[in-house]
């Protein structure tokens, strides 16, 4: 896909050493006055659903319990961000079509809502962003990670740029890393940026010297040394936006993306003619499609405000499968052939029902915890047992298995008792 040059100031402000381009037009972000709470009703599969949606940035502000420390590295990142507050506000507003879905997925998986800031730093919330290391999409996923987490890539589709597929895999990756670093979110974020191997090597180096092994004590690549303080600085800016003179985005749910399942081949250019969207905007929202003419069946993502009218026009041509699906609802829909099966590890604890804080180690690892794990390609019971420090015989018993054979896509229950997964 052809890369365009991005607005230089934004790249310098928030980019994590990336060069990427944007097809955004200013029309998409012309705002109307919106309420902080929007109640919307919609129909899917003959069933009426009601969703209550809140401005996600205000939700993040209300949910965040992080007390950001005042150290020199965080202070330097905050000062740099505040040199151009308008640029920060512009990038934050760019999150509007995607951040409702991302925050809802984080909430559903009991993850800190502050993790929605990762795409802000990684890609400036541009799904067309591509780094020099070939990381792509909102979450800047590199090809090897895409392969490991089941993201589909072909000549016509790149799931790293698709909101649904990439968010599912990014959450799986974050959960896996957090699991392996014993609930330490700062080490998790560092590993998301630099890779698990580099962080482990830095920890081992400090251990050999008798030094502390927390994030602040590690010698890491220069980008990673800035990456975590930058996230913490942004959390501080969001929490104290009035003090710093920053206006948080006044997001409107009507501009949030919803899903229409398509049944036949059709070009995005033809779809654009049925909406008030430009082709460039439509291609940005559906950046996973490498070609303008996509092979059905597939899902189409469009802003809520355009969805119902577009659906009627497409239905008249027998081009759709289901009703419009709001992404904040768990409404059943037909899986498209290219969609990644979520390998998200869902945690349930007996002593902690609160979402983890990004600055607090997940203490529930010291107690009893049960997870569900979806078997990935290359897994076997031996490797799974090793990763989670449990016995194969226990895996067999917990899952009523008669033999050691598991297949990709199988769901396993794993009980963690007084053990730290590696």
C-alpha positions in Angstrom: 0.0 0.0 0.0 1.3 3.4 -1.0 2.6 5.4 2.0 2.0 9.1 2.3 3.9 11.6 4.3 2.3 12.4 7.7 2.0 15.8 9.2 5.5 16.3 10.6 4.6 17.9 13.9 2.4 15.0 14.9 5.1 12.5 14.0 7.6 14.4 16.1 5.2 14.7 19.0 3.8 11.3 19.4 5.4 8.9 16.9 7.5 6.1 18.3 10.3 6.4 15.8 7.9 5.8 12.8 7.3 7.2 9.4 3.7 6.9 8.3 1.0 8.6 6.3 -2.6 9.5 6.7 -5.6 9.8 4.4 -7.7 11.6 6.9 -9.8 14.6 5.7 -10.9 17.3 8.1 -14.6 16.8 7.2 -14.7 13.6 9.3 -14.0 15.5 12.4 -16.4 18.4 12.1 -18.2 18.2 15.4 -21.7 18.8 16.6 -22.5 19.3 20.2 -22.7 15.9 21.8 -23.9 14.6 25.2 -21.4 12.8 27.4 -23.9 9.9 27.6 -25.7 8.7 24.5 -28.4 6.0 24.6 -28.9 4.3 21.3 -31.3 1.5 20.3 -30.7 -0.7 17.3 -32.0 -4.0 15.9 -29.9 -7.0 15.0 -31.3 -10.4 14.1 -34.8 -9.3 15.1 -33.7 -8.5 18.6 -33.7 -5.0 20.1 -30.6 -3.9 21.9 -29.8 -0.8 23.9 -26.3 0.5 24.5 -25.2 3.3 26.7 -22.1 4.9 25.5 -20.0 7.6 27.2 -17.4 9.8 25.7 -14.5 7.4 25.9 -11.9 10.0 27.0 -14.1 11.0 29.9 -14.7 7.4 30.7 -10.9 6.9 30.7 -10.6 9.9 33.0 -13.2 8.6 35.4 -11.8 5.0 35.4 -8.1 5.8 35.7 -6.7 5.3 39.2 -3.0 5.7 38.3 -0.9 8.0 40.5 1.8 8.9 38.1 5.2 9.3 39.8 7.1 12.6 39.3 10.5 11.5 38.0 12.8 13.2 35.6 12.0 10.9 32.7 8.3 11.3 32.9 8.7 15.1 33.4 10.8 15.4 30.3 8.2 13.6 28.2 5.3 15.6 29.6 7.1 18.9 28.9 7.8 17.8 25.3 4.2 16.9 24.8 2.9 20.2 26.3 5.0 22.3 23.9 2.4 21.8 21.3 -1.0 21.2 23.0 -2.9 21.7 19.8 -1.1 18.8 18.1 -1.8 16.6 21.1 -5.5 17.5 20.9 -5.6 16.8 17.1 -4.1 13.3 17.5 -6.4 12.5 20.4 -9.5 13.5 18.3 -8.3 11.2 15.6 -9.1 8.3 17.9 -12.8 9.0 17.7 -13.9 6.3 15.2 -11.9 3.6 16.9 -11.5 4.3 20.7 -15.1 3.4 21.7 -14.5 -0.2 20.5 -10.9 -0.4 21.9 -11.9 0.8 25.4 -14.9 -1.5 25.4 -12.7 -4.5 24.6 -10.2 -3.5 27.3 -13.1 -3.2 29.8 -14.5 -6.6 28.8 -11.1 -8.2 29.3 -10.5 -6.5 32.7 -7.5 -4.6 31.3 -6.5 -1.0 32.3 -8.4 1.5 30.1 -5.1 3.5 29.8 -3.9 0.8 27.3 -6.1 2.7 24.8 -3.3 5.2 24.7 -1.0 2.7 23.0 -2.3 3.4 19.5 -2.0 7.1 20.3 1.7 6.7 20.6 2.2 3.8 18.2 0.3 5.2 15.2 -1.3 8.5 16.1 -4.5 6.5 15.7 -3.9 6.1 12.0 -4.7 2.5 10.7 -2.6 3.3 7.6 0.5 3.9 9.6 3.6 1.9 8.7 6.9 2.0 10.5 10.4 1.5 9.1 10.4 -1.9 10.7 7.2 -2.8 8.8 4.9 -2.6 11.8 1.4 -1.6 10.6 -1.9 -0.4 11.8 -3.3 1.2 14.9 -1.4 -1.1 17.2 1.8 -1.2 15.0 2.0 -5.0 14.8 5.0 -6.5 13.1 4.7 -9.4 10.6 6.2 -12.0 13.0 3.8 -11.1 15.8 0.9 -11.1 13.3 1.8 -14.7 12.3 2.1 -15.8 15.9 -1.3 -14.3 16.9 -3.2 -15.6 13.9 -3.7 -12.3 12.1 -4.5 -13.0 8.5 -2.4 -11.4 5.7 -2.8 -11.8 2.0 -2.6 -9.9 -1.2 -6.1 -8.4 -0.6 -6.3 -8.2 3.3 -3.9 -7.2 6.1 -5.6 -7.8 9.4 -3.0 -5.7 11.2 -4.8 -2.7 9.8 -8.3 -4.0 10.6 -9.8 -2.5 13.8 -11.4 -5.8 15.0 -8.6 -8.2 14.1 -5.8 -6.1 15.3 -7.4 -5.1 18.6 -8.2 -8.7 19.4 -4.6 -9.7 18.8 -3.1 -6.7 20.6 -5.2 -7.6 23.6 -4.0 -11.2 23.5 -0.4 -10.1 23.2 -0.7 -7.6 26.1 -2.4 -10.3 28.3 0.3 -12.8 27.4 3.1 -10.4 28.2 1.5 -9.3 31.4 1.1 -12.9 32.4 4.7 -13.6 31.7 5.9 -10.6 33.6 3.9 -11.4 36.7 1.4 -8.7 36.3 3.9 -5.8 36.0 2.4 -3.4 33.5 5.5 -1.3 33.0 7.6 -4.3 32.0 4.6 -5.4 29.8 4.6 -2.1 28.0 8.3 -2.2 27.6 8.0 -5.7 26.1 5.2 -4.6 23.8 7.6 -1.9 22.4 11.0 -3.8 22.4 10.0 -7.4 22.4 9.9 -9.9 25.3 13.4 -11.2 24.7 15.1 -7.8 25.1 13.3 -7.1 28.4 14.2 -10.6 29.7 17.9 -10.1 28.7 18.0 -6.7 30.5 16.4 -8.3 33.6 19.0 -11.1 33.5 21.8 -8.6 33.2 20.7 -6.8 36.3 20.2 -10.0 38.2 23.7 -11.0 37.4 25.0 -7.7 38.8 22.8 -7.8 41.9 20.7 -4.8 40.7 17.0 -4.2 40.8 14.9 -5.6 38.0 12.0 -3.1 37.9 11.5 -1.1 34.6 13.2 2.0 35.9 16.4 0.1 36.8 16.8 -1.6 33.4 19.1 -0.5 30.6 16.9 -0.7 27.5 16.9 0.5 23.9 16.6 4.3 23.6 13.1 4.1 22.2 11.9 1.9 25.0 13.5 4.2 27.6 11.2 6.9 26.3 8.2 4.8 25.5 6.9 3.9 29.0 7.5 7.4 30.4 5.7 8.8 27.4 2.6 6.7 28.2 2.7 7.7 31.8 3.1 11.4 30.9 0.0 11.2 28.7 -1.9 9.5 31.5 -0.9 12.4 33.7 -2.0 14.9 31.0 -5.3 13.2 30.6 -6.0 13.1 34.3 -5.0 16.7 34.9 -6.0 18.1 31.5 -7.5 21.3 33.0 -4.3 22.0 34.9 -2.3 21.7 31.7 -4.7 23.6 29.5 -5.5 20.5 27.4 -9.0 20.0 25.9 -9.9 16.3 25.8 -11.8 15.2 22.6 -15.5 15.8 22.8 -16.2 12.5 21.0 -19.6 11.8 19.5 -20.8 8.2 19.3 -22.3 8.9 15.9 -18.8 9.0 14.5 -17.9 5.7 16.1 -17.6 2.7 13.7 -20.2 0.0 13.3 -20.1 -3.1 11.3 -22.0 -4.2 8.2 -21.4 -7.8 7.0 -21.2 -8.0 3.2 -22.1 -11.1 1.2 -20.7 -10.3 -2.3 -17.7 -8.6 -4.0 -18.1 -4.9 -4.3 -15.6 -2.0 -4.6 -15.1 0.5 -1.8 -15.6 3.2 -4.5 -19.1 2.0 -5.2 -19.9 1.8 -1.5 -18.6 5.4 -1.0 -21.1 6.6 -3.6 -23.9 5.3 -1.3 -22.7 7.4 1.7 -21.6 10.9 2.5 -18.0 9.6 2.9 -15.1 10.1 0.6 -13.3 7.1 -0.8 -10.2 8.0 1.2 -12.2 8.1 4.4 -13.9 4.8 3.7 -10.5 3.2 2.9 -9.1 4.5 6.1 -11.9 3.0 8.2 -11.4 -0.3 6.3 -7.6 -0.1 6.0 -7.3 -3.9 6.2 -8.4 -4.2 2.6 -5.3 -3.8 0.4 -7.3 -3.6 -2.8 -10.2 -1.2 -3.5 -12.2 -4.1 -4.8 -12.6 -6.6 -2.0 -13.6 -10.3 -2.1 -16.8 -11.0 -0.2 -17.9 -12.0 2.2 -16.3 -9.4 4.4 -17.2 -6.8 7.0 -17.5 -3.1 6.3 -16.8 -0.5 9.0 -18.6 2.8 8.7 -19.5 5.6 11.2 -22.7 5.0 13.0 -24.3 8.1 11.5 -24.0 6.7 8.0 -24.8 3.0 8.7 -28.6 2.7 8.5 -29.0 4.6 5.3 -26.1 2.7 3.7 -27.5 -0.7 4.9 -30.9 0.0 3.3 -29.2 0.8 -0.1 -27.0 -2.3 0.1 -29.8 -4.5 1.2 -31.8 -3.5 -1.8 -29.0 -4.9 -3.9 -28.8 -8.1 -1.9 -25.3 -7.3 -0.8 -25.6 -7.7 3.0 -25.8 -10.6 5.4 -26.9 -9.3 8.8 -28.4 -6.2 10.3 -26.0 -3.4 11.3 -23.9 -4.5 14.3 -22.8 -2.1 16.9 -19.3 -3.0 18.0 -20.1 -2.3 21.6 -22.5 -5.2 21.7 -21.8 -8.9 21.6 -24.3 -9.5 18.8 -23.7 -12.8 16.9 -22.6 -12.4 13.3 -21.2 -14.6 10.6 -17.4 -14.8 10.8 -15.7 -13.7 7.7 -13.1 -16.0 6.2 -10.2 -13.7 7.0 -11.0 -12.9 10.6 -8.7 -13.9 13.3 -10.0 -16.2 16.0 -9.5 -14.4 19.2 -6.9 -16.1 21.4 -7.5 -13.6 24.2 -6.8 -15.1 27.6 -9.7 -14.1 29.9 -8.9 -14.0 33.6 -11.2 -14.6 36.4 -10.0 -14.1 40.0 -11.5 -15.1 43.3 -10.2 -12.1 45.2 -10.1 -9.1 42.9 -12.9 -7.9 40.7 -11.3 -4.6 39.8 -9.5 -3.8 36.6 -5.7 -3.9 37.0 -4.0 -0.6 37.3 -1.2 0.1 34.9 1.2 1.0 37.8 0.2 -1.9 40.1 1.5 -5.4 39.8 -1.5 -7.8 39.6 -1.3 -9.3 43.1 -3.9 -11.9 42.2 -1.1 -14.0 40.7 -0.3 -14.9 44.3 -3.8 -16.3 44.8 -6.0 -18.7 42.8 -6.7 -17.7 39.2 -8.4 -19.6 36.4 -7.9 -18.7 32.8 -9.3 -19.9 29.5 -6.7 -20.5 26.8 -7.3 -21.0 23.1 -4.8 -23.3 21.5 -2.7 -21.7 18.8 -0.9 -23.3 15.8 2.3 -25.2 17.1 0.9 -25.6 20.7 0.9 -28.9 22.4 0.0 -29.9 26.0 3.7 -30.1 27.0 4.5 -26.5 25.8 1.3 -25.1 27.4 2.0 -26.9 30.7 5.5 -25.5 30.7 4.4 -21.9 29.9 1.9 -22.0 32.8 3.9 -24.2 35.2 1.2 -26.8 35.6 1.2 -30.5 35.2 0.0 -32.2 32.0 -2.0 -34.6 34.1 -3.8 -31.6 35.6 -4.5 -30.2 32.2 -6.1 -33.5 31.2 -8.2 -33.6 34.3 -9.4 -29.9 34.2 -10.5 -30.3 30.6 -11.8 -33.9 30.6 -9.2 -34.9 28.0 -8.7 -38.6 27.2 -5.3 -38.1 25.6 -2.6 -35.5 25.0 -3.9 -34.4 21.6 -5.1 -30.8 21.2 -5.9 -28.9 18.0 -5.7 -25.2 17.0 -8.8 -23.4 18.2 -9.4 -25.8 21.2 -10.3 -24.0 24.4 -8.5 -25.1 27.6 -9.2 -24.3 31.2 -6.1 -23.7 33.3 -6.0 -23.2 37.0 -3.1 -21.2 38.4 -2.5 -21.9 42.1 0.4 -20.2 43.9 2.3 -20.1 40.6 3.6 -17.5 38.3 3.3 -18.3 34.6 6.5 -17.6 32.7 
